[in-house]
Amino acid sequence: MVALVPTEAHGDERGALLNFIEAQRAAIRRAAHGLTEEQAASRPSASELSLSGLLKHVAEVELNWLRLAQERPNERQRTQETWGDAFRLVEDETIPAVLDFWAGVAKETEEFVRSVPSLDDTFPLPKAPWFPEDGRVSVRWMLLHLVQEGARHAGHADIVRESLDGRTSFELIAAEQGR
């Protein structure tokens, strides 16, 4: 797996945006490469973040934005009582299960983006103090936001991983490629 987004990007804007999102997904997944569940759940820095918690969070955030764009209910929507569980694995959750869930979300995101008539199509934002009242965003905006969200958390994941065992993203890319 390379660290750069492929330049061919499927020849269109949708493909380019999806490739940039996938590059950020891969960076976050890579940060957990070769770790045990216990290592991935640890919080070795000043932050409350763990790698397994980041994996779960970004998967659920992507699903939430997808459901908003589809104007469908999110079956995994969190209540205030469970919001803290968004950043840690609970009960029988495991890294492989979270990765499988995220792969399904990623596939569904790509199918939706490929099928939407226009990236300029808009959908309403939910009521929240951080969104404008009666706000709407385009599918393009959502995709750019997913790139931003992924990049932010990929950086967090790099710091957490390096704090755990000193391994950097370039070392992890080589390890994934068997080098």
C-alpha positions in Angstrom: 0.0 0.0 0.0 1.4 3.4 -1.0 1.1 6.6 1.0 0.2 8.7 -1.9 -3.3 8.9 -3.5 -3.2 7.4 -7.0 -2.9 10.2 -9.7 -5.3 8.4 -12.1 -8.2 8.8 -9.5 -10.6 6.9 -11.7 -10.7 9.9 -14.1 -13.4 11.9 -12.4 -14.1 14.1 -9.4 -16.0 11.4 -7.6 -13.2 8.9 -8.0 -10.6 11.5 -6.8 -12.6 12.3 -3.7 -13.3 8.6 -2.9 -9.5 7.9 -3.4 -8.6 10.7 -0.9 -11.1 9.3 1.6 -9.7 5.8 1.2 -6.1 7.1 1.7 -7.1 8.5 5.1 -9.0 5.3 6.0 -5.8 3.3 5.1 -3.6 5.5 7.2 -5.8 5.0 10.3 -6.1 1.3 9.7 -2.3 1.1 9.2 -1.7 2.7 12.6 -3.2 -0.4 14.3 -1.2 -2.8 12.1 0.3 -5.7 14.1 -1.1 -4.6 17.5 -3.0 -6.7 19.9 -6.4 -5.7 21.1 -4.9 -4.6 24.4 -2.2 -2.5 22.7 -4.7 -0.8 20.4 -7.0 0.0 23.3 -4.2 1.7 25.3 -3.9 5.4 25.6 -0.1 6.0 25.7 -0.2 9.8 25.2 -1.7 12.7 27.0 -4.8 12.2 24.9 -7.8 10.1 25.8 -7.6 8.5 22.3 -6.8 4.9 21.5 -6.2 3.4 18.1 -9.2 1.0 18.5 -11.4 3.9 19.6 -10.3 5.9 16.6 -11.1 3.1 14.2 -14.6 2.8 15.7 -15.1 6.5 15.7 -14.2 7.2 12.1 -16.3 4.3 10.9 -19.4 5.5 12.8 -18.8 9.1 11.7 -18.7 8.0 8.1 -21.9 6.1 8.6 -23.6 9.0 10.2 -22.7 11.4 7.3 -23.8 8.7 4.8 -27.2 8.3 6.5 -27.6 12.1 6.6 -26.9 12.3 2.9 -29.3 9.4 2.2 -31.9 11.1 4.5 -32.3 7.8 6.3 -32.1 7.0 10.1 -28.8 5.9 11.4 -29.2 2.6 13.1 -26.1 3.2 15.2 -26.9 6.7 16.3 -25.6 7.3 19.8 -27.5 8.7 22.7 -25.9 11.1 25.2 -25.5 8.1 27.6 -23.4 6.2 25.1 -21.5 9.0 23.6 -18.3 8.1 25.5 -18.5 4.6 23.9 -17.9 6.2 20.5 -14.2 6.3 21.3 -13.6 2.9 22.8 -14.6 -0.7 22.1 -17.2 -2.1 24.4 -18.8 -5.5 25.1 -17.9 -7.9 22.4 -16.5 -5.4 19.9 -13.1 -6.3 18.4 -10.8 -4.6 16.0 -11.6 -7.2 13.2 -15.3 -6.6 13.8 -14.9 -2.8 13.6 -12.7 -3.1 10.5 -15.4 -5.3 8.8 -18.1 -2.9 9.8 -16.0 0.0 8.4 -15.4 -1.9 5.1 -19.2 -2.3 4.7 -19.7 1.5 5.4 -16.9 2.3 2.9 -18.5 0.1 0.2 -21.9 1.7 0.9 -20.4 5.2 0.7 -18.8 4.5 -2.6 -22.1 3.0 -4.0 -24.0 6.0 -2.8 -21.5 8.5 -4.2 -21.4 6.7 -7.6 -25.3 6.7 -7.8 -26.2 10.2 -6.6 -27.2 12.3 -9.6 -24.9 15.2 -8.8 -22.3 16.0 -6.2 -24.1 19.4 -5.9 -27.2 17.6 -4.5 -27.8 18.8 -0.9 -29.2 17.4 2.2 -30.3 19.0 5.6 -27.9 19.2 8.5 -29.3 17.9 11.8 -30.3 20.4 14.6 -27.2 21.0 16.6 -25.6 24.1 18.1 -22.6 23.8 15.8 -24.6 23.7 12.6 -26.5 26.7 11.1 -30.3 26.6 11.6 -31.9 25.0 8.6 -28.4 24.4 7.1 -27.8 22.2 4.1 -24.6 20.8 2.6 -23.8 19.2 -0.7 -22.6 15.6 -1.2 -19.3 17.2 -2.4 -19.0 19.1 0.9 -19.7 15.8 2.8 -16.9 14.0 0.9 -14.5 16.9 1.5 -15.5 16.8 5.2 -14.8 13.0 5.3 -11.3 13.7 3.9 -10.8 16.3 6.6 -12.1 14.1 9.4 -10.0 11.2 8.2 -6.9 13.3 7.9 -7.3 14.8 11.4 -7.7 11.3 13.0 -5.0 9.8 10.9 -2.6 12.3 12.5 -4.0 11.4 15.9 -3.5 7.7 15.0 0.1 8.3 14.0 0.9 10.0 17.3 -0.8 7.3 19.3 1.1 4.5 17.4 4.4 6.3 17.7 3.8 6.8 21.4 3.1 3.0 21.7 6.2 1.6 20.1 8.0 4.3 18.1 6.9 3.0 14.7 6.1 5.6 12.1 3.7 5.5 9.2 6.5 4.8 6.7 7.7 1.9 8.8 4.2 0.5 8.9 3.8 0.9 5.2 6.9 -1.2 4.7 5.7 -3.8 7.2 2.4 -4.1 5.4 4.3 -4.7 2.1 6.5 -7.3 3.8 9.7 -5.2 3.6 
